[in-house]
Amino acid sequence: MTSAEKILWRELRNGKLDGHKFRRQHPIDKFIVDFYYHQSKLIVELDGGIHDEEDVKERDENRTNELENLELTVICFQNEDIFRNLNHVLNQIKRSLGTKSLSEREGESPSPKTTEQTAKVGSAARGFRMR
């Protein structure tokens, strides 16, 4: 596991994220996904800088398409997102699960951007994206 994966796993393991029990390094079809929540069919992937290279981006897009054909949802974050703003990553995961974010639970108004607005399908944009 990478450093970023270890940090995120500490937050996802044993139902720590609002009782949602994620699996790590979970096999699905011919792939191994970083994190998987079965009840919502949600895959969370963390990408390092190598995923910005064109040939890797193309493989990622093909992989995502195959996983989505299995009726799974794939969301992806850059490793840097974990190091710089872990709470934002956790809130985005919660939104994908349909649970309240940390700021919403603390009484703050949610961010005006919706998941659809922040998603960058198949892009090399830094930060949260759905593949």
Secondary structure, DSSP 8 states (H G I E B T S, - for coil): --HHHHHHHHHHGGGTBTTB--EEEEEETTEEEEEEEGGGTEEEEEE-GGGGSHHHHHHHHHHHHHHHHTT-EEEEEEHHHHHH-HHHHHHHHHHHHT---HHHHTT----SS-HHHH--TT---SS-EE-
